[in-house]
Amino acid sequence: MVTSLNNKNKDFFEQVYEVVKLIPKGRATSYGAIANYLGAKRSSRMVGWAMNAAHSNPEIPAHRVVNRNGLLTGKMHFPTPTRMQESLESENIVIENDQIQDFKTVFWDPSIELEIS
């Protein structure tokens, strides 16, 4: 786990934002994967609430966080209903019917990607 995320006094939303800022362009993750990484496996809904609160902050790439099936479930919280899809497509992620295609290839798992050697 990234050392800065290990601060137990840090607000949960802030911990979520730190992880989301690490998602590379052209990749996406799920609410549950972030919750699991933060040691709060059953808190994927809280991660969703954090993303809802983050849409106005351009430093947080909230468009890269979707549900476990790659569905753009948070799209209604963006300035327009198509903004989330447009942002993902600008990073060469293919979307059809509000779902990331080939999600397994695009998926970024913080528990693996941020593992300390």
BELHULIN-V370049 format. One line per field, one symbol per residue. phi: phi as a letter, one per 30 degrees, with the letter a starting at -180 (. if undefined). psi: psi as a letter, one per 30 degrees, with the letter a starting at -180 (. if undefined). A space follows every 10 residues. Layout:
phi=???
psi=???
This chain:
phi=.deddddddd eeeddedddd dcddeibbbc edddededib eccddddddd dedcddcddc ddddcbddci dddcddcdeb dcdddddddd cicdbbhibd dhedddeccd dcdcddd
psi=kkeffgjffk keeeeeeeee ffklkgllal eeeeeeeggh eggeeeeeee eeffffjffj iffgkalfgg kifgffglel ffeeeeeeef ggkkkkhgkk kheeefkjjf fefgkk.
